[in-house]
Amino acid sequence: MNPPRATKQADWRALVAPFERCSLPRSLGQIATSVLPYLVLWAAMLLSLRVSYWLTLALAIPATGFLVRSFIICHDCGHGAFFRARWANRIVGFFTGLLIFLPSGGWSQEHARHHASSGDLDRRGAGGDIWTLTVAEYRALSRWQRLRYRLYRNPLVMFGLGPFFIFLVNYRFWQRGDSARARWSKVWTNLALLAILIVMGLTVGLKAYILVQLPLIFLAGAAGIWLFYVQHQFEGTYWERRGNWDYLRQALEGSSFYKLPRPLQWFSGNIGFHHIHHLSPRIPNYFLERCHRSSPLFSRVKPVTLRGSLRSLRYRLWDEEAGRLVGFGALKTTP
């Protein structure tokens, strides 16, 4: 889908403006149907340790769904879209971020950079982007650098080791270029997690806490990485050099409309309407679908189905000449 180049910012701004508002009853209701069920299931997982760890792992599956949905609340708070008051977004964002060991304040700044540069070949790597090289850049790498890149792009590494590294290790430490807010966000998050760890160790026991928490971090982390991956790594996605980069095109062509079955759409907080979210991050997740259906400009976006999204796993590089993502196999046929 190629949006008309004649489409002016004022045109699409007028289309999304009615949905750039939060609804307090909806926001509070979403907390009640996301965070509370997750905490109940977390407690049930803890009690199930007395019966069988297989039961604990079985309960981790629905708990993961509610944890992902709770993360979407944190995500919306980071964009200032969940409540009108900034303080409310910061407080709710902080506590929902804790559920997934995420320093919400620093992460929201990083994520904002992702929105500002998504699809721009000259500004890759911002906001936790999936590391993506062009074919020419890959060819210029040394053997060790190529191995490192291949390991990173390997699904077993990305979705297997990735959740533990990102949420348990990476978010605990300062990164080069972190702002003061990002650093303090990590400090306060780490202190809160340490307090939780101490309390759990003194009450339910450290072993029990780890047995419950680790599968949740893994499953929710893998689901989050997958959603982030497929939202921008799909057939027909958009990448362009900065001089030709266009905000509307990066939203409608470079951010997927991930058409999920209704239950998965609900648990993922409508984030499959990612083209709408990238067009206007100020739209809360519960209005994304309504905005999508409000105009032919949005509803004409070709959806990525659940089955079709699995094909995105074969993509590894951006072929700048062909203007598309390719796998490593394409290196054998390109000069």
C-alpha positions as CSV (number, residue, x, y, z in Angstrom):
1,M,0.0,0.0,0.0
2,N,1.5,3.3,-1.1
3,P,-0.2,6.3,0.5
4,P,-0.6,9.2,-2.0
5,R,2.3,11.5,-1.9
6,A,-0.1,14.4,-2.1
7,T,-1.4,13.5,1.4
8,K,-0.4,16.4,3.6
9,Q,0.3,16.3,7.3
10,A,-2.8,18.3,8.0
11,D,-4.9,15.7,6.2
12,W,-3.9,12.7,8.3
13,R,-3.5,14.7,11.4
14,A,-7.2,15.6,11.1
15,L,-8.0,11.9,10.8
16,V,-6.2,10.8,13.9
17,A,-7.0,13.8,16.1
18,P,-10.4,12.5,17.4
19,F,-8.7,9.4,18.8
20,E,-5.8,11.2,20.5
21,R,-7.6,11.2,23.9
22,C,-7.8,9.0,26.9
23,S,-10.8,7.7,28.6
24,L,-10.4,7.4,32.4
25,P,-13.1,4.6,32.7
26,R,-11.4,2.6,29.9
27,S,-7.9,3.1,31.3
28,L,-9.0,2.0,34.8
29,G,-11.0,-0.9,33.4
30,Q,-7.9,-2.0,31.5
31,I,-5.8,-2.0,34.6
32,A,-8.5,-4.1,36.3
33,T,-8.6,-6.6,33.5
34,S,-4.9,-6.8,33.0
35,V,-2.8,-6.2,36.2
36,L,-5.2,-7.7,38.7
37,P,-5.7,-11.1,36.8
38,Y,-1.9,-11.3,36.4
39,L,-1.3,-10.9,40.1
40,V,-4.0,-13.5,40.9
41,L,-2.4,-15.9,38.5
42,W,1.0,-15.1,39.9
43,A,-0.3,-16.1,43.4
44,A,-1.9,-19.2,41.9
45,M,1.5,-20.2,40.3
46,L,3.1,-19.8,43.7
47,L,0.5,-22.1,45.4
48,S,0.8,-24.6,42.6
49,L,4.4,-25.3,43.5
50,R,3.0,-27.5,46.3
51,V,1.2,-29.6,43.7
52,S,3.4,-29.8,40.6
53,Y,5.8,-27.6,38.7
54,W,4.1,-28.7,35.5
55,L,0.9,-27.1,36.8
56,T,3.0,-23.9,37.6
57,L,4.2,-23.8,34.0
58,A,0.7,-24.4,32.7
59,L,-0.5,-21.4,34.7
60,A,2.4,-19.4,33.3
61,I,0.8,-19.4,29.9
62,P,-2.4,-17.4,30.7
63,A,-0.4,-15.3,33.2
64,T,2.0,-14.3,30.3
65,G,-1.0,-13.1,28.3
66,F,-2.0,-10.7,31.1
67,L,1.6,-9.7,31.7
68,V,1.9,-8.7,28.0
69,R,-1.3,-6.8,28.3
70,S,0.0,-5.0,31.4
71,F,3.1,-4.1,29.5
72,I,1.0,-2.4,26.9
73,I,-0.3,-0.2,29.7
74,C,3.2,0.7,30.6
75,H,3.9,1.4,26.9
76,D,1.0,3.7,26.6
77,C,1.9,5.5,29.8
78,G,5.4,6.1,28.3
79,H,3.7,7.9,25.4
80,G,1.6,9.9,27.7
81,A,-1.5,8.4,26.2
82,F,-3.1,6.4,29.0
83,F,-4.0,9.3,31.4
84,R,-4.3,13.0,31.0
85,A,-2.1,13.7,34.0
86,R,1.7,13.3,33.5
87,W,2.1,12.1,37.1
88,A,-0.5,9.4,36.6
89,N,1.3,8.1,33.5
90,R,4.6,8.1,35.3
91,I,3.3,6.3,38.4
92,V,1.3,3.6,36.6
93,G,4.1,3.2,34.0
94,F,6.6,2.7,36.8
95,F,4.6,-0.1,38.6
96,T,3.5,-1.9,35.4
97,G,7.1,-1.7,34.2
98,L,8.2,-3.4,37.4
99,L,6.1,-6.4,36.5
100,I,8.5,-7.1,33.5
101,F,11.6,-5.7,35.2
102,L,11.5,-2.7,32.9
103,P,12.8,0.8,33.9
104,S,9.8,2.6,32.4
105,G,11.1,6.2,32.5
106,G,14.3,5.5,30.6
107,W,12.7,3.0,28.3
108,S,10.0,5.5,27.2
109,Q,12.7,8.0,26.2
110,E,14.5,5.3,24.2
111,H,11.3,4.2,22.6
112,A,10.5,7.7,21.6
113,R,13.7,7.8,19.6
114,H,12.6,4.6,17.8
115,H,9.4,6.3,16.7
116,A,11.3,9.3,15.4
117,S,13.7,7.2,13.3
118,S,11.9,4.0,12.4
119,G,12.5,3.1,8.7
120,D,15.4,5.6,8.4
121,L,18.5,3.8,7.2
122,D,20.7,6.6,8.4
123,R,19.3,6.5,12.0
124,R,19.2,2.8,12.7
125,G,19.7,1.5,16.2
126,A,17.7,4.0,18.2
127,G,15.2,2.9,20.8
128,G,16.1,-0.8,20.9
129,D,15.6,-1.4,17.1
130,I,16.3,-4.9,15.8
131,W,19.8,-4.8,14.5
132,T,19.5,-4.8,10.7
133,L,22.4,-4.4,8.2
134,T,22.2,-3.8,4.5
135,V,23.7,-6.4,2.2
136,A,26.6,-4.1,1.4
137,E,27.3,-3.5,5.1
138,Y,27.3,-7.3,5.8
139,R,29.7,-8.0,3.0
140,A,32.1,-5.4,4.5
141,L,32.2,-7.2,7.9
142,S,35.1,-9.4,9.1
143,R,34.4,-13.1,9.7
144,W,34.0,-12.5,13.4
145,Q,31.6,-9.6,12.9
146,R,29.6,-11.7,10.5
147,L,29.3,-14.6,13.0
148,R,28.3,-12.1,15.7
149,Y,25.5,-10.7,13.5
150,R,24.3,-14.2,12.5
151,L,24.1,-15.2,16.1
152,Y,22.1,-12.1,16.9
153,R,19.7,-12.8,14.1
154,N,19.3,-16.5,15.0
155,P,15.8,-17.1,16.3
156,L,17.1,-19.3,19.1
157,V,19.3,-16.6,20.3
158,M,16.9,-13.7,19.8
159,F,13.8,-15.3,21.3
160,G,15.6,-17.8,23.6
161,L,18.4,-16.0,25.3
162,G,17.2,-12.6,24.4
163,P,14.4,-12.3,27.0
164,F,16.8,-13.2,29.9
165,F,19.6,-10.9,28.6
166,I,17.4,-7.9,27.9
167,F,15.1,-7.9,30.9
168,L,17.4,-9.4,33.6
169,V,20.8,-8.0,32.5
170,N,20.6,-5.2,30.0
171,Y,18.0,-3.1,31.8
172,R,20.0,-3.2,35.1
173,F,22.9,-1.2,33.8
174,W,23.5,2.2,32.3
175,Q,24.2,2.4,28.6
176,R,26.4,4.9,26.8
177,G,24.3,7.9,25.9
178,D,21.7,7.4,28.7
179,S,20.1,10.6,29.9
180,A,20.0,11.5,33.5
181,R,16.3,10.5,33.6
182,A,17.2,7.1,32.1
183,R,19.9,6.5,34.6
184,W,17.7,7.4,37.6
185,S,14.9,5.3,36.1
186,K,17.2,2.3,36.2
187,V,18.3,3.2,39.8
188,W,14.8,3.4,41.1
189,T,13.7,0.3,39.3
190,N,16.7,-1.7,40.5
191,L,16.0,-0.6,44.1
192,A,12.4,-1.6,43.8
193,L,13.3,-5.0,42.4
194,L,15.8,-5.5,45.1
195,A,13.2,-4.7,47.7
196,I,10.8,-7.2,46.1
197,L,13.5,-9.8,46.0
198,I,14.2,-9.3,49.8
199,V,10.5,-9.4,50.7
200,M,9.9,-12.5,48.6
201,G,13.0,-14.2,50.1
202,L,11.8,-13.5,53.6
203,T,8.2,-14.7,52.9
204,V,7.7,-17.2,50.2
205,G,11.4,-18.1,49.8
206,L,13.9,-17.1,47.1
207,K,13.7,-20.5,45.3
208,A,9.9,-20.3,45.0
209,Y,10.0,-16.7,43.7
210,I,12.6,-17.6,41.0
211,L,10.6,-20.7,40.0
212,V,7.6,-18.6,39.4
213,Q,9.2,-15.5,38.0
214,L,11.7,-16.9,35.5
215,P,9.2,-18.6,33.1
216,L,7.1,-15.4,33.1
217,I,10.1,-13.3,32.2
218,F,11.0,-15.7,29.5
219,L,7.6,-16.2,27.9
220,A,6.5,-12.5,28.2
221,G,10.0,-11.3,27.0
222,A,9.9,-13.7,24.0
223,A,6.4,-12.5,23.1
224,G,7.4,-8.9,23.4
225,I,10.5,-9.3,21.3
226,W,8.5,-11.2,18.7
227,L,5.9,-8.4,18.5
228,F,8.6,-5.8,18.2
229,Y,10.3,-7.9,15.5
230,V,7.3,-8.6,13.3
231,Q,6.1,-5.0,13.6
232,H,9.0,-3.8,11.4
233,Q,10.5,-6.9,9.9
234,F,8.0,-8.1,7.4
235,E,7.6,-8.5,3.6
236,G,7.1,-5.1,2.0
237,T,8.4,-3.0,4.9
238,Y,9.8,0.4,4.4
239,W,13.4,1.6,4.7
240,E,14.8,4.8,3.2
241,R,17.8,7.1,3.4
242,R,17.1,10.2,5.5
243,G,16.9,12.5,2.6
244,N,14.0,10.6,1.2
245,W,12.5,9.4,4.5
246,D,8.8,10.1,4.9
247,Y,6.9,10.0,8.2
248,L,3.6,8.9,6.8
249,R,5.2,6.1,4.7
250,Q,7.3,4.8,7.6
251,A,4.0,4.5,9.6
252,L,1.7,3.0,7.0
253,E,4.3,0.9,5.1
254,G,7.1,0.4,7.6
255,S,4.9,-0.6,10.6
256,S,2.8,-3.7,10.2
257,F,-0.9,-4.2,10.6
258,Y,-0.6,-7.5,12.4
259,K,-4.0,-9.1,12.1
260,L,-4.2,-11.4,15.0
261,P,-7.1,-13.7,16.2
262,R,-9.3,-11.8,18.6
263,P,-8.0,-13.4,21.8
264,L,-4.4,-12.6,20.8
265,Q,-5.4,-9.1,19.8
266,W,-6.9,-8.6,23.2
267,F,-4.0,-10.0,25.1
268,S,-1.5,-7.9,23.0
269,G,-3.5,-4.7,23.7
270,N,-4.3,-4.0,20.0
271,I,-0.6,-3.4,19.3
272,G,-1.1,-5.2,16.0
273,F,-2.5,-1.9,14.7
274,H,1.1,-0.8,14.8
275,H,0.7,1.4,11.7
276,I,-1.8,3.5,13.6
277,H,0.4,3.6,16.7
278,H,3.4,4.8,14.7
279,L,1.3,7.4,13.0
280,S,0.1,8.8,16.3
281,P,1.6,7.4,19.6
282,R,-0.8,9.6,21.5
283,I,-3.7,7.3,20.7
284,P,-4.3,4.8,23.6
285,N,-4.4,1.2,22.7
286,Y,-8.1,0.9,23.1
287,F,-8.8,3.4,20.3
288,L,-6.3,2.0,17.8
289,E,-8.8,-0.3,16.0
290,R,-11.5,2.3,15.9
291,C,-9.0,4.8,14.3
292,H,-7.9,2.1,11.8
293,R,-11.5,1.6,10.7
294,S,-12.2,5.3,10.5
295,S,-10.6,6.0,7.1
296,P,-9.8,4.2,3.8
297,L,-6.2,5.6,4.1
298,F,-5.7,3.3,7.1
299,S,-7.9,0.3,6.3
300,R,-6.2,-0.2,2.9
301,V,-3.0,-1.2,4.6
302,K,-2.3,-4.8,3.8
303,P,-2.4,-7.0,6.9
304,V,0.2,-9.4,8.1
305,T,-1.5,-12.6,9.2
306,L,-0.3,-14.9,12.0
307,R,0.8,-17.5,9.5
308,G,2.3,-15.0,7.1
309,S,4.3,-13.4,10.0
310,L,6.3,-16.6,10.4
311,R,7.9,-15.9,7.0
312,S,9.6,-12.9,8.6
313,L,12.0,-15.2,10.4
314,R,13.9,-15.8,7.2
315,Y,14.7,-12.1,6.7
316,R,18.1,-11.0,7.9
317,L,19.4,-8.1,5.7
318,W,18.1,-5.1,3.8
319,D,18.8,-5.2,0.1
320,E,19.1,-1.5,-0.7
321,E,19.1,-1.9,-4.4
322,A,16.0,-4.2,-4.5
323,G,14.3,-2.2,-1.7
324,R,13.4,-5.3,0.3
325,L,14.4,-7.6,3.2
326,V,16.3,-10.7,2.2
327,G,17.8,-13.8,3.9
328,F,21.4,-14.8,4.0
329,G,20.7,-17.0,1.0
330,A,20.4,-13.9,-1.2
331,L,24.1,-13.3,-0.7
332,K,24.8,-16.2,-3.1
333,T,22.9,-14.7,-5.9
334,T,23.8,-11.0,-5.5
335,P,27.2,-9.7,-6.7
